[in-house]
Amino acid sequence: MERFDILLNVLNIPVFYVKLGSGFLISFLITFYTIPTIIKISHRKNLMNEPEFRSSHLRKIPNLGGIAIFYSIAVCLPVFAYELFDLYKFLSASLVILLFIGVMDDIVVMRAYKKLIAQILVSALIVIVSDVRIRNLFGVFGIYELNYVFSILFSIVTFIIIINAFNLIDGIDGLAGSYSMICSALFGISYFRLGEYNYPLVILSAVIVGALLAFLYYNLSNYRKYKIFMGDTGSMILGFLLAFTAICFIDIFIDKKMPGIPRYHLKSAPVIAVAILALPIIDTLNVIILRLLNKQSIFQADRNHIHHKLLDLGLTHRRSTFYIILYYLFIVVTAYFCRHIDNNFLLVIIVALGFIGAYIPVMIRKFRGV
């Protein structure tokens, strides 16, 4: 790889742009050409998603699309963003563990506590050993620098919540894939604007976008023989990687006063990260609140998710996904243009807009008298 970099320098071609374009393209192609094989094997071996009472599908659909997403990331990152594995030693190990647990759950359905143990292990590896953690809240709730032990615990809980939150929004065609792709693109653009020190994270975002773009071609297909879900494998890996990129994004704006590390300033960084990940965070929080109010277990499945409410209005999967994505892009834009106001006030605005979005379908149903 170093010889390749030297060759590009001699030819006066920016290495970064070659890596960025190649990472995106190869990730797309790997996913695009891997999924048909996975679909074929899934049909042959009956490795399918069985419809249940909450399901919005009436037929069995392959649900191992996450394997193709992992495959493209596992091939492209060591080639085009190998610096990430030097900086974060257990990043690859964490992804492999999530792959194993995800595939097991997609095939035989694991018990919740076993998945939770694996998620705690993965989160602890990346937080404690690789030191990817939330160190400062920039004045949110009046909190600035976090105590080391609290920082560790808070970061592990954050990883677990986001991993499971992305799993929960994966309920209709295109939603988890489209939203993850947009989140990755937003973080990637932010990293790019922050300079070349963050270029490996830009490439990571591009690789994820490439893989998801190819996945969505099949996930949104109208033909059953081409259709596939990402399953728990895909949603957990994407939730983990987006939690990782969000925490890295917040960490960039902490002045570490170390030589060779650029200094940036954005006091609203934690709130901007929350805004980008608003859909899974707000949806999960809303569902938990409703279950507690109804005196149900927070682990009991129901149809209180935002996408279920839109489907109940008679919308198709694609329209529901489009409206949800459009509304949460509005939240991100709002956060961006208000990024210089007080952090706590901005957080209140973001959370309020999130809950308003969650209840717009309910208000529409009441207005219709349904």
Phi, psi and omega in degrees: 000322179296320177297323178296319178298318180297317180299317180295323178295321179295322180279000179062037177253123179303121183300319184302314184293327176293315179296319181297310180295318180293318179299315179296311185294313182292322176300316178300312184294319179299312180295317184298320184266350177273323186300317178304323177294318179297318178298316181298314180295320181298318178293319182293320183261004181058042177266078191234160174276120181274127178300141176230189186294332180272349187292145176260010177241146182259346183242161178286135182230139175302142184230032181249027179297336179299334178296317180294321178296314178298316183302314181294320179293317182294330179279317189280321185298313180296337181273313189256344179220048183298340179300331181298325182281342172281320181284321185237091191300327187255018179296313181293320179297320180297318180294321180294318179298315179296324176300311183299311181294319181296314180297317178302316182290324179291333183266311186246356181061099180278158175289148186301321184292330178291318176296321181296319178299316179296319179294322177296317179300311181298315180296319179295321179300312184285328182280310186278310186281316181271353176060036174265098186212162177276113184260338188209139178256004174055034176093359175296128186059023180076012183256134177246250182291134182267144170301144186305311183296316179295322178300317178298308183296316181297320181290320178298314179298320179299314177302312183297317180297314183291321177303312182286329179296320178291330176295323183287329181277355180276068184240346178224162183302129171086343188291303182297319180294313181295316182294318178297321179296317180292318177301315179297319179296319180295316177294320180299316178298319179297314179298320180298318181292339182273001171105172190293340177301333184257011183301322177302324178288330175296316180294320175304314180298319180294321179297317178296316179299316179300315180296318183287327177298317177292319179300318183295334177302320180273320182298327181263008181294143176274354181258123186300325184289345178255353189279143178207150173257160177279339179067183178296330179302308181291315184293322179290319179295317179293318177300318179296312183293325179285328172295318178300311181292326179293317180291321175298322179298314178297319184295331180302326187271007174269126180283102183275352178053044180245141180296139177088352179254118182299156178251127179239162180221117172203098186293340182267014183308313179298323182287324176297318178298319177297319180298318180296323181260024188299319185302300181296325181293309182294317181299315179295315180298318180296317180295318179298316179299315180297320180293322178292319179295327179271007179056041176253161173294139180292347179264358181281128181290146177206189179242044181260006179286157183303317183293329177294321181295323178289321176297324179294341175279355180095009179282153175282170178300314183295317180293319179300313179299316181299314182293320179296312180299316182299317181294318182284337169293324175300320178296317179297316179298318177300314180298321181295313183285343178253017189295344183261003177275178180303135184302314183294321178294319178296320179297319178299317179299313182297313181295318180298314178297323179298314180289326175299315178300323181293333185253001175301315178299324179294317179295322178296319179295319179293322178297322179283343182078025182277000000 
